[in-house]
Amino acid sequence: MTKNRYSEEEIGAVYRVIRERRDIRHFVPGSLPSGLIERLVDAAHQAPSVGLMQPWRFIRITDAALRGRIHAHVEAERHATAAALPSRNDEFMKVKVEGIRDCSELLVAALMNGREPHIFGRHTLPEMDLCSLACAIQNMWLAARAEGLGLGWVSFFDPEVLAKMLNMPDGAKPLGILCLGPVASFDSQPLLEKIGWGKRLPRSEILFENRWPADARPTQPMY
Ligand SMILES: Cc1cc2nc3c(=O)[nH]c(=O)nc-3n(C[C@H](O)[C@H](O)[C@H](O)COP(=O)(O)O)c2cc1C
């Protein structure tokens, strides 16, 4: 027991939000209370980042026509993904993969331009900028869940097309369309697990000791 430890109740809340966070594609009508979007962006902005680079940028989409164009592009990409699947294409087309039209707030999360000079921690691993952005999105995801709001990370898009749509400068790269808003309920299981698309692996398959086991195989996708 360390003196820096949170109270049992606070620790319970941390593990609870981690367990109960879900990727959300089904939203109900409603808006966010005033100031909440800023609070969630501030939560994202508290994330760790390589070399304190803070490469995350968020674009709030408030123009309905632009939201419509983003949705149309994602829909086209969803069809392209279905066509690229070796099997289960019909099943895939029935899976809801975004709530762009129904969510109350839409944000695009992107990597800033001008990342090349940032070599602190990225000399051999340039993708650490991407990892930093992912940390920021996870912060927002957890904070949103604690606030009772759903967040869905949508990645069915061509980054170049989306970057152009949003007037992004060369080198900036969108990595997530984030759908945010009130939901009817939160499932206890990921949607993809519930519909039999995949399942969470047992700990024994993701935690190794000292070396990669000789008999460990990559998990095969279920399609
Ligand atoms: C980087 C990333 C991209 C994702 N892209 C999509 C997406 O385009 N559409 C979608 O429905 N879910 C997307 N998801 C959500 C995953 O499907 C989801 O996290 C996973 O099935 C586990 O469910 P859970 O988040 O509810 O625990 C994405 C998640 C991550 C981390």
The ligand as an ORCA input file, in Angstrom:
! r2SCAN-3c Opt
* xyz 0 1
  C      -8.177      2.599    -33.968
  C      -9.605      2.131    -33.927
  C     -10.396      2.253    -35.050
  C     -11.723      1.801    -35.038
  N     -12.524      1.963    -36.137
  C     -13.819      1.594    -36.090
  C     -14.703      1.828    -37.180
  O     -14.354      2.385    -38.206
  N     -15.987      1.438    -37.056
  C     -16.449      0.819    -35.927
  O     -17.631      0.487    -35.864
  N     -15.642      0.589    -34.867
  C     -14.352      0.974    -34.925
  N     -13.542      0.770    -33.835
  C     -14.091      0.165    -32.623
  C     -13.734     -1.304    -32.468
  O     -14.495     -2.086    -33.338
  C     -14.013     -1.672    -31.003
  O     -13.162     -0.921    -30.191
  C     -13.827     -3.148    -30.702
  O     -14.717     -3.923    -31.428
  C     -14.003     -3.443    -29.207
  O     -15.229     -2.952    -28.758
  P     -15.349     -1.907    -27.563
  O     -14.582     -0.677    -27.987
  O     -16.806     -1.647    -27.383
  O     -14.711     -2.547    -26.368
  C     -12.234      1.206    -33.852
  C     -11.415      1.100    -32.713
  C     -10.124      1.548    -32.754
  C      -9.274      1.454    -31.504
*
